[in-house]
Amino acid sequence: MRLFLAPLLLLVALSGCASLSEDECTNGDWYKMGQSDALEGRTTDRLADHAKACRRYGIEPDRQAYLQGRDIGLGQYCTIENGFRVGREGYGYNRICPVSREASFMSGYSRGKEIHQIELDMASVERDMASLRASLYEKPRKEKDAKPLSDTDKAQIRRDLARLQRELNRLEREREQALVSAETFLSLNVPET
Protein backbone atom coordinates (compact mmCIF):
# COMPACT_ATOMS: atom_id res chain seq x y z
CA MET A 1 0.00 0.00 0.00
CA ARG A 2 2.84 2.41 0.82
CA LEU A 3 4.37 1.79 -2.60
CA PHE A 4 1.12 2.93 -4.19
CA LEU A 5 0.69 6.02 -1.99
CA ALA A 6 4.20 7.44 -2.45
CA PRO A 7 3.90 8.06 -6.22
CA LEU A 8 0.36 9.34 -5.76
CA LEU A 9 1.45 11.86 -3.11
CA LEU A 10 4.36 12.95 -5.31
CA LEU A 11 1.99 13.49 -8.24
CA VAL A 12 -0.35 15.55 -6.07
CA ALA A 13 2.55 17.65 -4.76
CA LEU A 14 3.89 18.29 -8.25
CA SER A 15 0.49 19.14 -9.69
CA GLY A 16 0.00 21.72 -6.92
CA CYS A 17 3.11 23.57 -8.13
CA ALA A 18 2.14 23.58 -11.79
CA SER A 19 -0.44 26.32 -11.67
CA LEU A 20 -0.01 27.24 -15.34
CA SER A 21 0.81 25.55 -18.62
CA GLU A 22 3.50 26.77 -21.02
CA ASP A 23 0.87 28.39 -23.23
CA GLU A 24 -0.67 30.19 -20.23
CA CYS A 25 2.78 31.43 -19.19
CA THR A 26 3.62 32.61 -22.70
CA ASN A 27 0.29 34.06 -23.79
CA GLY A 28 -1.48 34.61 -20.48
CA ASP A 29 -3.05 37.90 -19.52
CA TRP A 30 -1.35 38.58 -16.18
CA TYR A 31 -3.81 41.35 -15.35
CA LYS A 32 -6.74 38.93 -15.71
CA MET A 33 -4.89 36.23 -13.78
CA GLY A 34 -4.37 38.62 -10.87
CA GLN A 35 -8.01 39.65 -10.98
CA SER A 36 -9.17 36.03 -11.17
CA ASP A 37 -6.96 34.90 -8.30
CA ALA A 38 -8.30 37.73 -6.11
CA LEU A 39 -11.89 36.86 -7.02
CA GLU A 40 -11.18 33.27 -5.95
CA GLY A 41 -9.94 34.53 -2.56
CA ARG A 42 -6.34 33.46 -3.14
CA THR A 43 -3.40 35.06 -1.38
CA THR A 44 -0.46 36.67 -3.17
CA ASP A 45 1.35 33.35 -2.72
CA ARG A 46 -0.47 32.34 -5.87
CA LEU A 47 1.80 34.65 -7.90
CA ALA A 48 4.80 32.72 -6.52
CA ASP A 49 3.12 29.48 -7.69
CA HIS A 50 2.65 30.98 -11.15
CA ALA A 51 6.27 32.18 -11.23
CA LYS A 52 7.50 28.73 -10.24
CA ALA A 53 5.41 27.08 -12.95
CA CYS A 54 6.52 29.56 -15.62
CA ARG A 55 10.19 29.39 -14.62
CA ARG A 56 10.26 25.88 -16.10
CA TYR A 57 9.60 27.51 -19.48
CA GLY A 58 12.01 30.40 -18.96
CA ILE A 59 9.20 32.92 -18.50
CA GLU A 60 8.72 35.46 -15.71
CA PRO A 61 5.22 36.71 -14.83
CA ASP A 62 4.38 40.37 -15.36
CA ARG A 63 4.19 41.15 -11.65
CA GLN A 64 2.96 44.72 -12.11
CA ALA A 65 0.07 43.70 -14.39
CA TYR A 66 -0.81 40.82 -12.05
CA LEU A 67 -0.92 43.11 -9.00
CA GLN A 68 -2.97 45.74 -10.84
CA GLY A 69 -5.51 43.07 -11.81
CA ARG A 70 -5.43 41.72 -8.29
CA ASP A 71 -6.30 45.16 -6.90
CA ILE A 72 -9.36 45.31 -9.17
CA GLY A 73 -10.31 41.75 -8.17
CA LEU A 74 -9.99 42.61 -4.49
CA GLY A 75 -12.31 45.56 -5.03
CA GLN A 76 -14.92 43.10 -6.28
CA TYR A 77 -14.14 40.38 -3.75
CA CYS A 78 -13.95 42.49 -0.58
CA THR A 79 -17.60 43.53 -0.43
CA ILE A 80 -20.32 42.86 2.08
CA GLU A 81 -22.32 40.87 -0.49
CA ASN A 82 -19.40 38.70 -1.50
CA GLY A 83 -18.42 38.17 2.13
CA PHE A 84 -21.93 36.90 2.75
CA ARG A 85 -21.73 34.59 -0.29
CA VAL A 86 -18.30 33.22 0.71
CA GLY A 87 -19.47 32.55 4.28
CA ARG A 88 -22.82 31.09 3.21
CA GLU A 89 -21.09 28.67 0.84
CA GLY A 90 -18.80 27.56 3.66
CA TYR A 91 -15.52 28.81 2.24
CA GLY A 92 -12.71 29.99 4.45
CA TYR A 93 -11.32 33.49 4.34
CA ASN A 94 -7.59 33.96 3.66
CA ARG A 95 -7.32 37.50 5.08
CA ILE A 96 -6.71 38.98 1.63
CA CYS A 97 -8.82 42.14 1.90
CA PRO A 98 -7.09 45.44 2.52
CA VAL A 99 -7.58 46.78 6.05
CA SER A 100 -9.87 49.50 4.68
CA ARG A 101 -12.30 46.90 3.29
CA GLU A 102 -11.88 43.96 5.64
CA ALA A 103 -14.47 45.04 8.22
CA SER A 104 -17.09 45.38 5.50
CA PHE A 105 -16.26 41.96 4.02
CA MET A 106 -16.21 40.34 7.46
CA SER A 107 -19.60 41.73 8.45
CA GLY A 108 -21.16 39.95 5.47
CA TYR A 109 -18.94 36.89 5.91
CA SER A 110 -19.92 36.34 9.55
CA ARG A 111 -23.63 36.47 8.69
CA GLY A 112 -23.17 34.04 5.82
CA LYS A 113 -21.06 31.72 7.96
CA GLU A 114 -23.76 31.73 10.66
CA ILE A 115 -26.38 30.59 8.15
CA HIS A 116 -24.00 27.99 6.73
CA GLN A 117 -23.45 26.53 10.22
CA ILE A 118 -27.20 26.39 10.87
CA GLU A 119 -27.67 24.54 7.58
CA LEU A 120 -24.91 22.08 8.52
CA ASP A 121 -26.63 21.50 11.87
CA MET A 122 -29.94 20.94 10.09
CA ALA A 123 -28.36 18.38 7.76
CA SER A 124 -26.89 16.57 10.75
CA VAL A 125 -30.27 16.41 12.50
CA GLU A 126 -31.90 15.17 9.28
CA ARG A 127 -29.29 12.39 8.98
CA ASP A 128 -29.91 11.39 12.61
CA MET A 129 -33.64 11.31 11.97
CA ALA A 130 -33.20 9.18 8.83
CA SER A 131 -31.06 6.75 10.78
CA LEU A 132 -33.64 6.46 13.57
CA ARG A 133 -36.47 5.99 11.07
CA ALA A 134 -34.50 3.26 9.35
CA SER A 135 -33.95 1.45 12.64
CA LEU A 136 -37.63 1.79 13.49
CA TYR A 137 -39.25 0.89 10.18
CA GLU A 138 -36.79 -1.18 8.18
CA LYS A 139 -36.26 -4.84 8.91
CA PRO A 140 -32.68 -5.88 9.47
CA ARG A 141 -31.51 -7.29 6.15
CA LYS A 142 -28.04 -8.60 6.88
CA GLU A 143 -28.53 -9.95 10.36
CA LYS A 144 -30.26 -13.29 10.13
CA ASP A 145 -30.88 -13.68 13.82
CA ALA A 146 -31.64 -10.03 14.59
CA LYS A 147 -34.31 -9.57 17.20
CA PRO A 148 -37.20 -7.27 16.45
CA LEU A 149 -37.28 -4.06 18.44
CA SER A 150 -39.11 -4.20 21.73
CA ASP A 151 -42.03 -1.87 22.37
CA THR A 152 -39.80 0.01 24.83
CA ASP A 153 -37.10 0.48 22.18
CA LYS A 154 -39.69 1.64 19.63
CA ALA A 155 -41.11 4.12 22.13
CA GLN A 156 -37.63 5.50 22.84
CA ILE A 157 -36.91 5.87 19.13
CA ARG A 158 -40.21 7.71 18.66
CA ARG A 159 -39.33 10.05 21.55
CA ASP A 160 -35.90 10.65 20.00
CA LEU A 161 -37.53 11.36 16.62
CA ALA A 162 -39.92 13.85 18.21
CA ARG A 163 -37.02 15.55 19.99
CA LEU A 164 -35.04 15.74 16.76
CA GLN A 165 -38.06 17.10 14.90
CA ARG A 166 -38.36 19.87 17.49
CA GLU A 167 -34.65 20.59 17.08
CA LEU A 168 -35.05 20.68 13.29
CA ASN A 169 -38.03 23.04 13.59
CA ARG A 170 -36.01 25.30 15.90
CA LEU A 171 -33.10 25.34 13.44
CA GLU A 172 -35.42 26.13 10.54
CA ARG A 173 -36.84 29.10 12.47
CA GLU A 174 -33.31 30.20 13.38
CA ARG A 175 -32.23 29.96 9.74
CA GLU A 176 -35.24 31.98 8.57
CA GLN A 177 -34.54 34.67 11.17
CA ALA A 178 -30.86 34.77 10.15
CA LEU A 179 -31.81 35.03 6.46
CA VAL A 180 -34.23 37.89 7.12
CA SER A 181 -31.66 39.64 9.31
CA ALA A 182 -28.95 39.19 6.66
CA GLU A 183 -31.24 40.41 3.88
CA THR A 184 -32.10 43.52 5.88
CA PHE A 185 -28.48 44.11 6.80
CA LEU A 186 -27.30 43.69 3.21
CA SER A 187 -29.97 45.98 1.82
CA LEU A 188 -29.02 48.70 4.30
CA ASN A 189 -25.28 48.39 3.67
CA VAL A 190 -25.05 47.87 -0.09
CA PRO A 191 -24.15 51.04 -1.93
CA GLU A 192 -26.50 51.85 -4.79
CA THR A 193 -24.98 51.84 -8.25
Rosetta blueprint (number, residue, H / E / L):
1 M L
2 R H
3 L H
4 F H
5 L H
6 A H
7 P H
8 L H
9 L H
10 L H
11 L H
12 V H
13 A H
14 L H
15 S H
16 G H
17 C H
18 A L
19 S L
20 L L
21 S L
22 E H
23 D H
24 E H
25 C H
26 T H
27 N H
28 G L
29 D L
30 W H
31 Y H
32 K H
33 M H
34 G H
35 Q H
36 S H
37 D H
38 A H
39 L H
40 E L
41 G L
42 R L
43 T L
44 T L
45 D H
46 R H
47 L H
48 A H
49 D H
50 H H
51 A H
52 K H
53 A H
54 C H
55 R H
56 R L
57 Y L
58 G L
59 I L
60 E L
61 P L
62 D L
63 R H
64 Q H
65 A H
66 Y H
67 L H
68 Q H
69 G H
70 R H
71 D H
72 I H
73 G H
74 L H
75 G H
76 Q H
77 Y H
78 C L
79 T L
80 I H
81 E H
82 N H
83 G H
84 F H
85 R H
86 V H
87 G H
88 R H
89 E L
90 G L
91 Y L
92 G L
93 Y L
94 N L
95 R L
96 I L
97 C L
98 P L
99 V H
100 S H
101 R H
102 E H
103 A H
104 S H
105 F H
106 M H
107 S H
108 G H
109 Y H
110 S H
111 R H
112 G H
113 K H
114 E H
115 I H
116 H H
117 Q H
118 I H
119 E H
120 L H
121 D H
122 M H
123 A H
124 S H
125 V H
126 E H
127 R H
128 D H
129 M H
130 A H
131 S H
132 L H
133 R H
134 A H
135 S H
136 L H
137 Y H
138 E L
139 K L
140 P L
141 R L
142 K L
143 E L
144 K L
145 D L
146 A L
147 K L
148 P L
149 L L
150 S L
151 D H
152 T H
153 D H
154 K H
155 A H
156 Q H
157 I H
158 R H
159 R H
160 D H
161 L H
162 A H
163 R H
164 L H
165 Q H
166 R H
167 E H
168 L H
169 N H
170 R H
171 L H
172 E H
173 R H
174 E H
175 R H
176 E H
177 Q H
178 A H
179 L H
180 V H
181 S H
182 A H
183 E H
184 T H
185 F H
186 L H
187 S H
188 L H
189 N H
190 V L
191 P L
192 E L
193 T L
